[in-house]
Amino acid sequence: MKKNFLYKSIKNEWQKFHSKKNNKKIKLHEPTFGVEEIFNFTKQLITTNVTMGKQVESFEKKICDKFGFKYAVSSNSGSSANLLMISALMSNLYSKRLKKNDEIIVSALAWSTSIFPLTQYGLKPVFVDCNLKTMNIDIQQVKKAISKKTKGILAIPIYGNPCEMVELMKICKKNNLVLLEDTCESMGAKYNGNFLGGFGLASSFSFYFSHHITCLEGGVTVTNDFELSEIMKIIRSHGWIRNIEGKKKWVKNYPKIDPNFLFVNEGYNLRLTEPQARMGMIQIKKLDNFLKKRRKNAKYLTSLMEEFSDLFIFQEEKKESFHSWFGFTVIIKDIKVIDRNTLCNFLNKNKIETRVIVSGNFVSQPVVRTFKHRVVGNLTNASKIMTNGFSIGIHQNLGNNQIKYIYDVFKKFLKREHLL
Ligand SMILES: Cc1ncc(COP(=O)(O)O)c(C=O)c1O
């Protein structure tokens, strides 16, 4: 790339700002973007072509090429990507649409906006427990939860750790269910060598700032189903047909309405912008390298932390899986032995950031009382992850010294508590 005055100025400003930062802190996440993305973002702004257009189209194509999906419909967040997936699935335009009160089985260990599109569209989430080691939906519980009303399963690989996709696909096939994936935490993760996101009817990804790659905010829904992709494009943009391939049949049926303002389904404005898409195209080139670093860090930290495995549970990566390590999770085996707040405060004082794992056992969140749902079995593991679990960063900017430092701080704490 030609390093012109604008590029050099951005680089200069970036270096001035970031040289002041205290790098010792082990953050949950650090920016995946830098000078190149800001330069390209700015160049796109200068063109004044900012609303969804050619760049967004190219970005969607890049996503399809990279992961082997047929159709990608980008949007302004992972939450919107989930909303598009469910609203299209419920649309009158969709030939295989689901109906109100149909049940969707989902792990209780979930993110809030994995669930809300279901309930907003009148689907009933059926919550089941997860496995304590993988943190993903428990297959036996899924089997128990199937009723006459069950129409689908929503798989949410936690922190980039693939769910048991072959088992889930078998259950779906046997019971005629749709398989959906919320892979917002799992970009680049694979199961049996295949990228997550392509196993079911549709899947969502997030480009939020803290995720594997970012467009500041952003998301994408992917599918191999042309009809669904067209409906998502309609819903993404006001409910009009302007951005779909199959415009002709609509135009023919409504010759008196301007095709640019022909509205055929209820919709929103959930679009990604051109500068964001241009940024995303640079980010996607960097994904493999980021994943390599996350996986290397996770492997090293897991090997060090094994020493403390009497006290903690660390996330298990199954042999079929290629985990994309959104973060490193720690579950305290017994909170009578180690108090979570005391440990997290100690870590935070030693400049290691912590957070709870997704939304915890979502059934215990007050909002769940406001919508129809069903719970199958006890949710012991999801509850334990909520009360005993937390996560720390394992991102692309950490090196061996910082990973070793995390281990040293844990060791210091355990010695202080006379647990070693
Ligand atoms: C599993 C899952 N789904 C959906 C989302 C929503 O993504 P966004 O923050 O881009 O709206 C997140 C957010 O981190 C998530 O973890």
The ligand as an ORCA input file, in Angstrom:
! r2SCAN-3c Opt
* xyz 0 1
  C     -23.460    -15.808     22.068
  C     -23.682    -14.371     21.706
  N     -24.709    -14.055     20.879
  C     -24.965    -12.794     20.517
  C     -24.167    -11.757     20.953
  C     -24.500    -10.360     20.521
  O     -23.507     -9.788     19.716
  P     -23.415     -8.191     19.602
  O     -22.759     -7.710     20.851
  O     -22.580     -7.956     18.398
  O     -24.778     -7.674     19.463
  C     -23.099    -12.021     21.813
  C     -22.280    -10.928     22.312
  O     -21.174    -11.046     22.724
  C     -22.857    -13.349     22.209
  O     -21.862    -13.645     23.040
*
